[in-house]
Amino acid sequence: MLRALLLESLHPVATSILRAEGVEVITRTGALDDDELAEALQGVHLLGIRSKTQVTERVLDRAPDLLAVGAYCIGTNQIDLGAAAHRGVAAFNAPFSNTRSVVEIALAEIIALTRRLTERDKALHAGVWDKSAEGAHEVRGRTLGIVGYGNIGTQLSVLAEALGMSVVFYDSAEKLSLGNARRLHTLDELLEVADVVTLHVDGRGGNAGMFGAQQFARMKEGAIFLNLSRGFVVDYAALRDHVLSGHVAGAAVDVFPDEPKRRGDSFESDLRGLPNVILTPHIGGSTEEAQEAIGQFVSGKLLQYVGHGSTTLSVNLPNLALDERTGSHRLVHLHRNTPGVLAGINKVLAEHEVNIEAQLLATRGDLGYVVTDVGSDLTPEVCATLGTMPQTIRLRVLS
């Protein structure tokens, strides 16, 4: 029986989908550190996490039964993807499922900050009637600058235009503009014209520290800043200085370099207590709708991988979209991408009179992934020979 460990309070649908397919599921509410995780993974084949649990090379070395990791979120920088791949562990995420939720919170914060609703709310809670239009603006006619024009950035672009905003964006990769959005060639160009700057970049290492004192200084006087991407891309001490000086009129931050592991833990930040600053605990994609969609998507990907060998949208293995098996058995062979591996596999099968009914191969960098449907039984000798090929990383037989 397959066994799954699901951490960090995933949506119940993630559990129900796996259990419906006969998987034994163990759930825990919080994240685990290296030693706790390594111990918990003994005898576990599938791991489900969100953003707090770190799946390191050290953990992977101590989890020989692990077949796949599901990141029930967008980001995967909490997983050592290379180490996982070279140990035959597939990784999947949910690149689209919470896009709408992040876009909606971004729009809500843009409006709230531009109207300075945070300060009006705070005053009334303190018993002060502070009715004034001072510093409050419509978003209509203002310019939104989107840094990172991926799934979230593009959808935000479309909805912001529907509110009457002008949209400019900057992305290091060539991207197609949607609607009337204009692509700018440098980040500095964007900062000079945007009334609102919002970050939607991914978690690659090259983005670390990309937004600091120099970038805040180049923003327009009185502009708004949002970060709903990754905590490590922004110098928050610099943001604090620019908010206190009034150069940045307001900010919304959902992600932090060091985040508590469990709900209810204490939280410290340079940004606490600042005027017209909204702080949220990494909930950009935390709606019931998004979490349910993520649970369905990632659990489905894990089941397709362990049951059929499909690696479609895997973030660390060569991608193969596979149909139902056509033969008696399916051989799933992950290997180092060197010349002659496919020929070697087929030679072994031919020598043992095993007929191939269908076969697909994909490569990704130094990895190769071949799936072979065979029409006859496989002897232990065949599997042992394939499993001990010098290039073999992991061999699975799906019956």
N, C-alpha and C positions, 0 to 999 in steps of 0.2 A: 504493500500500500504506500502511495505517495504521502509525504507529510509536508505541511507548509507551516511556516512561522510568520505571522502578520503582526507588525509592530505599529506604534504611534496612532492608535485609534482610527484605523481605516474604516470606511463606510461599511455597514453590515453586508451590503450586496457583494463585496469582495469575498467575504467568507462564504456566503450562501452559494455563489457560483462555483467555487472550488469544491465545497462539500457535495454539491449536486452531482459532481463527476467522481465522487468516491475518494476525494482527498481528505486526509485527516488534518484539521486546521487547529493550530494553537494561536491564541491572540494575547497580546500584551498592550497596555495603554501607552507606555512611554518608550523612549529610545533606550538603547543599551550601549555601554562602552565596549571596547575591544574584547576584554576578557569575558564579560557577560555574554556578548554576542557569540563569541567562539564556542562557549560552553552550551548555549542554547541551540546552536546549529548542529549539534551532534545528532545524526540520524534524520536531518531535515533536508528535503530536496528543493523546496521553493521558499524564497524569502521575500516578504513584502514590507516595504519601508516607505517613509516619506523623506523629509529633508534633514532630519536630525541624526539619524543613525548613519555612522560612517562604516562603509564596507571596505576595509583596508586589505592590503596584500597579506598582512599578518593574520587577519581574520580568515581570509580565503585559504591560506595554508593549513588552517586548522579545521576546515569544513569540507572534508573529502566527498561527502554525499551530495553537496549542493549542486544543483543543475542550472538554476536560473534565479535571477534577482529581479523583482518588479519594483520600480520606483513609482509609487502612486502619486505622481506630481510631474512637473515639467523637467526640472533640473536633475542632472545625473552626476554632478561634480562630487557628491558624497560617496560615489562608488569608484574604486580604482578600476576603470573599465579595461585597461590593458592587462592588468594582472588577472582580472576575471576571465577575459577571453583566452589567455594562454593557460588557463586551468580548466577550460571547457565549460565556463559558466556564462550563460547568455544573460544579457541585461536588456530590460524593456522599460519604457516610460510612457507618459501620457502627453504627447506634445500638443494636442488640440483640445482636450476635454474641458479644461477650465479657462479657456481663452475668453469667453464671454464674461465670466465672473470678474476676471482681472480688469477687463475693459470697463465694466460698469463701475467698479470701485474707483478707477482712475477718473472717470467722468464726474462721479459724485464728489471726489476730492478737489478736482479742478474748480467746480462751481462753488463748493464750500469755502475754499481758500480765496477765490477771487471776490466773493461777497463778504469775506471775513466773518463767516458764520461762527467760527470757533470762538471769537472774542465776544460776539453777542450772546452766545450760549453761556459762556463762562460768567459774564456779567449778571445775567438773569439768575443763574444758579447761586450767585453770591448776593442776590437780592437788590441788584442795581439795574434800573431802567435806563439803558444806554441806546436810545433810538437816534440813529444818525446814518447818513449816507457816506460819511467820510471814509475814503479808502475802499469803498465797495464798487464793483464794476460788473457789467454784463460780460459774459464770455463771447457773445456775438461780436464779430468783427475783430477779435483778438487773434493772435497768431500762436498756434500750437507747434512746438518743435519736438518731434519724436526721434529719439536716439535708439536705433534698433528697429528695423522695419520688417519684423518677422510676422508670425501668426497674430500676436497681440497688437503689435504696432500698426499693422495694416487694418485690422478691424476697428481699432481706436480711431484711425485716420478717417474712416468712412463715417462713423457716428459723430465725430467732432465736426465734420463738415455739415452734417445734418443740423447741428446746433448753430451754424452760422460762423464757425471758426475757419480761418485760413490755416492750412497745414503745410509745414515743411518737414523734411526728414533727412536724417543722415544715417547711412549704413556703410560699413566697410566693404560689403559685397554689392554687386550690381542688383538692384531690385526694381521691379515694375511699379510705377506710381499708380495708385488707385484714385479715381475721381479727379479732383483738381489739385491733389497734393503735388508738391514740387520737391524733387531731390536736390539737396545741396551737396557740394563736393567735399566740404570739410566741416568738422564739428564747430570750429570757430565761426564759420558763416552762420550756422544755425543759432548759436548763442547770441549773436549780435542782433538778430531780428525777432527772436521768439519771446512772447509774453509769458508763455508756460513752457518749461523744459521737462520732459518726462523720459526716464530711462527704461528701456525694454530690451537690454542686451542679454546674451546668454552667459553661462558660467565658465567659459574657457579662461585659462590662466592669463592670457594676454589682456583681458579686461580688468584685471586687478588694479585698483588705484587709478582708473582712467579719468575720474572726475574729482578734482581737488581745488585748491585755492585759486590756481590760475584760471580754471574753467568758471568758477563762481564769479571771479572778477570780470570775466568777459561777458557775463550775462547782462541783459538790460537792467537798468535801475528799476526796482519794483517788480521784477519778474517772479514767477512762482516756480518751485522745483519739486519734482516727484521722483521717487525711486521705488519701484515695485519689481525690481529685477533681482539683483544679488547685493548682499550687504557689503561685500569686499570691494565693490567697484567705486565706492564713494569715500572721501575723507570727511567724516562727520564732524570732526573738530573744526575744519574749515567752513562747513555749512553753518555750524553754530555761530562762528564769528560773523558771517555775512548776514545771518538773520538778525543778530543783535545790532549790527551796524545799520540795518534797514535796507541794505542793498538788495537782499532777497526778501520779498514781501511776505512769503509764506512757504511752507514745505509740507509734504506728506511722505512719510517713510514707512514702509511695510517690512523691510528686510534689514538685518543687522549683521556685522561681522561675527559676533558671538551671541548666539541665541540660547535661552534656557531650553533644557531638554524636555521638561514636563510642564503641563498646565499647572499654574499656581506657584511656580518657582519665581524667585525675585528677579527683577530686571533693572539693569543700570545702563544709562546712556547719557552722553553729552547733550542730547537733544531734549531731555525731559525739562518741562517747565518753560519752554520757549513760547513767545507769542505767535499766534496763528500758525502753529505747527501741529499736524495730525500724526500721531504715532499709532500704528496698528501692529499686532503680533503675528506677522507673516500670514495674514488671512486673505491675501488678494484673490486666491482661488478657492477660498473656504466658504462655499455655499453648498447647501444640500444637493442642489442640482449638479454642480460640478463634481462633488465628491462621489455621488452615485455614478455619474458618467465615467469618472476615472476608475472606480472600482470595477465596473463592467469591462472597460477597455483593457486594463492591465491584467486582470484575472483571465480574461479571454486570451490574451497574448501568451500568458504563461501556459495555459492548457494546450494551446495550439502547438507550442514548442515541445512540451514534454510528450504530447500525444501523437503529433504528426511530424515534428522536426521543423516546422515552419519558423523562419527567422525574420519574417516581414516586419520592418520597423525596429528590429533590434539595433541598439546603439553601439554595439561592440563586435558583432559577428557579421560575416558576409550575409547579405539578405537573399533569401529564397522564399517565394510564395509557392506553397505546395498544396495539391489536391489530396483527396483521400487516397489511401494506399491502393495500388493496382495489383500488388502481388501478395504472397503469403507473409512476407516480412519486409520491413523497411530498415535499411542500414543507414545510420546517421554518423558521418565521419568528419570530425573537425581535425584539421591537420596544419602543419607548417607549409606555407605555399612555396614548394620547390618543384622543379620539373620532374615529371614522371609519376606523380602520386596517383593520378587517375588510372594510368596504365598499370601501375602496380596493384591497385585494388582489383581491377578487372582481370588481371592475370591470376590472382589468387582465386577469384570466383570461378574462372574458367577451369583451372586445375582441379577444382573440386566439383565440377559439373553443376555449378549453380547458375541458373539462367537469369539474365537481367531483363526485366520487363519495362523498367523506366529508370532514367537517371538524370540528375541535374547537378551542376557544379557552379559555385560562385566563389569569387575571391575578394579579399579586402586587405590590402597591404600585405603583411607577411602571413596572413591566414587564408586557408582554403576550406570550403565546406561542401561536401558532396553527399547527396542523398540518393540511395539506390534501392529501388523496389525489386525484389527477387521472387521468382515463382516456385521455389522449392525450399525445403527445410535447410536450416543452417546447423552444421555440426559445431561442437565446441572447438574443434581444430581450426575451422574457418575463422571463427571469431577471435581465437587466440592469435592467429597469424596476422589478421588485420590490426588487432589491438597492439601488437608489438612491432609494427612497422616503425622505422626510425622517425618518420614525420608525424606519427599519430599523437594528437593531443587528447582526444576523447572519442571513443566509439560507443554508440548506443544501438541496440537492436529493438525495434518497435514491432511487436507482434499483433 
